[in-house]
Amino acid sequence: MQPDDIKRLIETGLECSYLKVDGDGRHFEAVVVSPEFESKATLARHRLVYATLGGHFASEALHALSLKTFTPAQWREQQS
């Protein structure tokens, strides 16, 4: 898998106001900003993102994904 593949999968399953995915073909990191994260704990946010990736972890097409998840308000604060 490539970063653009992962980005497409996440965008298809989750409303994102900002999404960036980087990686080397096996290990990836993503910054995901979504209004769907409002009032959700970090683990719940990560589960939402992982749900968009289907069986790609089980098939080992995707080995590792490090996530940073933010609500739009948190992201605005982060950028200040």
DAGISUL-V911846 format. One record per residue. N is the residue number from 0. SS is DSSP state (H for helix, E for strand, L for the rest). NEAR is the number of other ideal C-beta (glycine too) atoms within 12 Angstrom. Layout:
N_SS_NEAR / N_SS_NEAR
//
This chain:
0_L_27 / 1_L_17 / 2_H_24 / 3_H_18 / 4_H_23 / 5_H_39 / 6_H_29 / 7_H_19 / 8_H_31 / 9_H_39 / 10_H_24 / 11_H_17 / 12_H_22 / 13_L_32 / 14_L_21 / 15_L_31 / 16_L_23 / 17_E_27 / 18_E_31 / 19_E_23 / 20_E_32 / 21_E_19 / 22_E_22 / 23_L_13 / 24_L_16 / 25_L_17 / 26_E_17 / 27_E_33 / 28_E_21 / 29_E_37 / 30_E_28 / 31_E_41 / 32_E_32 / 33_L_33 / 34_H_22 / 35_H_25 / 36_H_31 / 37_L_19 / 38_L_11 / 39_L_20 / 40_L_13 / 41_H_17 / 42_H_13 / 43_H_18 / 44_H_31 / 45_H_24 / 46_H_19 / 47_H_26 / 48_H_43 / 49_H_27 / 50_H_19 / 51_H_33 / 52_L_34 / 53_H_19 / 54_H_13 / 55_H_24 / 56_L_21 / 57_L_11 / 58_L_11 / 59_L_11 / 60_L_20 / 61_L_30 / 62_L_19 / 63_E_21 / 64_E_32 / 65_E_19 / 66_E_31 / 67_E_25 / 68_E_37 / 69_E_30 / 70_L_25 / 71_H_21 / 72_H_17 / 73_H_25 / 74_H_23 / 75_H_13 / 76_H_11 / 77_H_15 / 78_H_12 / 79_L_7
//
